[in-house]
């Protein structure tokens, strides 16, 4: 049972990490695109 909880926690953490990376990438793209527009 403990292993299951840990796995679920890890999946949530990975998902949050991915979401954060996506947001950072979008911000970076906006920063780069801003001067070009």
Backbone as XML, in Angstrom:
<?xml version="1.0"?>
<chain id="A" units="angstrom">
  <residue number="1" name="UNK">
    <atom name="N" x="0.829" y="-1.207" z="0.000"/>
    <atom name="CA" x="0.000" y="0.000" z="0.000"/>
    <atom name="C" x="0.867" y="1.263" z="0.000"/>
  </residue>
  <residue number="2" name="UNK">
    <atom name="N" x="1.962" y="1.216" z="0.755"/>
    <atom name="CA" x="2.852" y="2.378" z="0.843"/>
    <atom name="C" x="3.457" y="2.682" z="-0.521"/>
  </residue>
  <residue number="3" name="UNK">
    <atom name="N" x="3.876" y="1.640" z="-1.222"/>
    <atom name="CA" x="4.484" y="1.820" z="-2.545"/>
    <atom name="C" x="3.542" y="2.519" z="-3.519"/>
  </residue>
  <residue number="4" name="UNK">
    <atom name="N" x="2.272" y="2.182" z="-3.408"/>
    <atom name="CA" x="1.262" y="2.774" z="-4.286"/>
    <atom name="C" x="1.156" y="4.278" z="-4.040"/>
  </residue>
  <residue number="5" name="UNK">
    <atom name="N" x="1.129" y="4.657" z="-2.752"/>
    <atom name="CA" x="1.032" y="6.073" z="-2.386"/>
    <atom name="C" x="2.252" y="6.844" z="-2.890"/>
  </residue>
  <residue number="6" name="UNK">
    <atom name="N" x="3.416" y="6.253" z="-2.733"/>
    <atom name="CA" x="4.657" y="6.881" z="-3.191"/>
    <atom name="C" x="4.628" y="7.073" z="-4.693"/>
  </residue>
  <residue number="7" name="UNK">
    <atom name="N" x="4.163" y="6.054" z="-5.406"/>
    <atom name="CA" x="4.102" y="6.122" z="-6.867"/>
    <atom name="C" x="3.161" y="7.231" z="-7.316"/>
  </residue>
  <residue number="8" name="UNK">
    <atom name="N" x="2.009" y="7.320" z="-6.646"/>
    <atom name="CA" x="1.039" y="8.365" z="-6.990"/>
    <atom name="C" x="1.634" y="9.746" z="-6.750"/>
  </residue>
  <residue number="9" name="UNK">
    <atom name="N" x="2.330" y="9.891" z="-5.625"/>
    <atom name="CA" x="2.982" y="11.157" z="-5.276"/>
    <atom name="C" x="4.002" y="11.532" z="-6.344"/>
  </residue>
  <residue number="10" name="UNK">
    <atom name="N" x="4.770" y="10.532" z="-6.791"/>
    <atom name="CA" x="5.811" y="10.752" z="-7.790"/>
    <atom name="C" x="5.207" y="11.189" z="-9.120"/>
  </residue>
  <residue number="11" name="UNK">
    <atom name="N" x="4.094" y="10.559" z="-9.489"/>
    <atom name="CA" x="3.424" y="10.897" z="-10.758"/>
    <atom name="C" x="2.921" y="12.335" z="-10.707"/>
  </residue>
  <residue number="12" name="UNK">
    <atom name="N" x="2.309" y="12.718" z="-9.564"/>
    <atom name="CA" x="1.822" y="14.090" z="-9.409"/>
    <atom name="C" x="2.973" y="15.078" z="-9.509"/>
  </residue>
  <residue number="13" name="UNK">
    <atom name="N" x="4.100" y="14.741" z="-8.873"/>
    <atom name="CA" x="5.273" y="15.608" z="-8.881"/>
    <atom name="C" x="5.817" y="15.780" z="-10.294"/>
  </residue>
  <residue number="14" name="UNK">
    <atom name="N" x="5.891" y="14.672" z="-11.019"/>
    <atom name="CA" x="6.378" y="14.727" z="-12.406"/>
    <atom name="C" x="5.460" y="15.571" z="-13.269"/>
  </residue>
  <residue number="15" name="UNK">
    <atom name="N" x="4.144" y="15.439" z="-13.038"/>
    <atom name="CA" x="3.178" y="16.211" z="-13.808"/>
    <atom name="C" x="3.353" y="17.704" z="-13.533"/>
  </residue>
  <residue number="16" name="UNK">
    <atom name="N" x="3.546" y="18.043" z="-12.262"/>
    <atom name="CA" x="3.738" y="19.440" z="-11.883"/>
    <atom name="C" x="5.021" y="19.978" z="-12.510"/>
  </residue>
  <residue number="17" name="UNK">
    <atom name="N" x="6.050" y="19.141" z="-12.516"/>
    <atom name="CA" x="7.330" y="19.527" z="-13.100"/>
    <atom name="C" x="7.166" y="19.820" z="-14.586"/>
  </residue>
  <residue number="18" name="UNK">
    <atom name="N" x="6.401" y="18.966" z="-15.261"/>
    <atom name="CA" x="6.159" y="19.137" z="-16.696"/>
    <atom name="C" x="5.378" y="20.420" z="-16.960"/>
  </residue>
  <residue number="19" name="UNK">
    <atom name="N" x="4.353" y="20.649" z="-16.131"/>
    <atom name="CA" x="3.546" y="21.869" z="-16.276"/>
    <atom name="C" x="4.420" y="23.109" z="-16.110"/>
  </residue>
  <residue number="20" name="UNK">
    <atom name="N" x="5.284" y="23.080" z="-15.078"/>
    <atom name="CA" x="6.176" y="24.205" z="-14.817"/>
    <atom name="C" x="7.105" y="24.437" z="-15.998"/>
  </residue>
  <residue number="21" name="UNK">
    <atom name="N" x="7.620" y="23.347" z="-16.559"/>
    <atom name="CA" x="8.535" y="23.458" z="-17.705"/>
    <atom name="C" x="7.823" y="24.072" z="-18.904"/>
  </residue>
  <residue number="22" name="UNK">
    <atom name="N" x="6.577" y="23.653" z="-19.127"/>
    <atom name="CA" x="5.793" y="24.198" z="-20.237"/>
    <atom name="C" x="5.589" y="25.700" z="-20.068"/>
  </residue>
  <residue number="23" name="UNK">
    <atom name="N" x="5.260" y="26.118" z="-18.838"/>
    <atom name="CA" x="5.036" y="27.535" z="-18.556"/>
    <atom name="C" x="6.326" y="28.320" z="-18.778"/>
  </residue>
  <residue number="24" name="UNK">
    <atom name="N" x="7.438" y="27.784" z="-18.293"/>
    <atom name="CA" x="8.722" y="28.462" z="-18.465"/>
    <atom name="C" x="9.084" y="28.581" z="-19.937"/>
  </residue>
  <residue number="25" name="UNK">
    <atom name="N" x="8.824" y="27.524" z="-20.704"/>
    <atom name="CA" x="9.125" y="27.547" z="-22.136"/>
    <atom name="C" x="8.293" y="28.605" z="-22.848"/>
  </residue>
  <residue number="26" name="UNK">
    <atom name="N" x="7.016" y="28.707" z="-22.471"/>
    <atom name="CA" x="6.131" y="29.710" z="-23.079"/>
    <atom name="C" x="6.632" y="31.113" z="-22.763"/>
  </residue>
  <residue number="27" name="UNK">
    <atom name="N" x="7.029" y="31.327" z="-21.507"/>
    <atom name="CA" x="7.533" y="32.642" z="-21.099"/>
    <atom name="C" x="8.796" y="32.976" z="-21.873"/>
  </residue>
  <residue number="28" name="UNK">
    <atom name="N" x="9.660" y="31.970" z="-22.009"/>
    <atom name="CA" x="10.914" y="32.163" z="-22.737"/>
    <atom name="C" x="10.635" y="32.529" z="-24.188"/>
  </residue>
  <residue number="29" name="UNK">
    <atom name="N" x="9.703" y="31.821" z="-24.802"/>
    <atom name="CA" x="9.329" y="32.097" z="-26.197"/>
    <atom name="C" x="8.780" y="33.513" z="-26.323"/>
  </residue>
  <residue number="30" name="UNK">
    <atom name="N" x="7.971" y="33.922" z="-25.344"/>
    <atom name="CA" x="7.414" y="35.272" z="-25.362"/>
    <atom name="C" x="8.521" y="36.314" z="-25.245"/>
  </residue>
  <residue number="31" name="UNK">
    <atom name="N" x="9.475" y="36.050" z="-24.373"/>
    <atom name="CA" x="10.585" y="36.988" z="-24.188"/>
    <atom name="C" x="11.400" y="37.127" z="-25.468"/>
  </residue>
  <residue number="32" name="UNK">
    <atom name="N" x="11.622" y="35.999" z="-26.131"/>
    <atom name="CA" x="12.415" y="36.005" z="-27.362"/>
    <atom name="C" x="11.642" y="36.650" z="-28.506"/>
  </residue>
  <residue number="33" name="UNK">
    <atom name="N" x="10.344" y="36.375" z="-28.564"/>
    <atom name="CA" x="9.514" y="36.879" z="-29.669"/>
    <atom name="C" x="9.217" y="38.374" z="-29.535"/>
  </residue>
  <residue number="34" name="UNK">
    <atom name="N" x="9.141" y="38.853" z="-28.295"/>
    <atom name="CA" x="8.766" y="40.243" z="-28.033"/>
    <atom name="C" x="9.594" y="41.247" z="-28.847"/>
  </residue>
  <residue number="35" name="UNK">
    <atom name="N" x="10.918" y="41.216" z="-28.783"/>
    <atom name="CA" x="11.726" y="42.191" z="-29.531"/>
    <atom name="C" x="11.582" y="42.034" z="-31.045"/>
  </residue>
  <residue number="36" name="UNK">
    <atom name="N" x="11.270" y="40.819" z="-31.496"/>
    <atom name="CA" x="11.185" y="40.563" z="-32.937"/>
    <atom name="C" x="9.908" y="41.122" z="-33.540"/>
  </residue>
  <residue number="37" name="UNK">
    <atom name="N" x="8.869" y="41.259" z="-32.724"/>
    <atom name="CA" x="7.580" y="41.737" z="-33.243"/>
    <atom name="C" x="7.600" y="43.234" z="-33.523"/>
  </residue>
</chain>
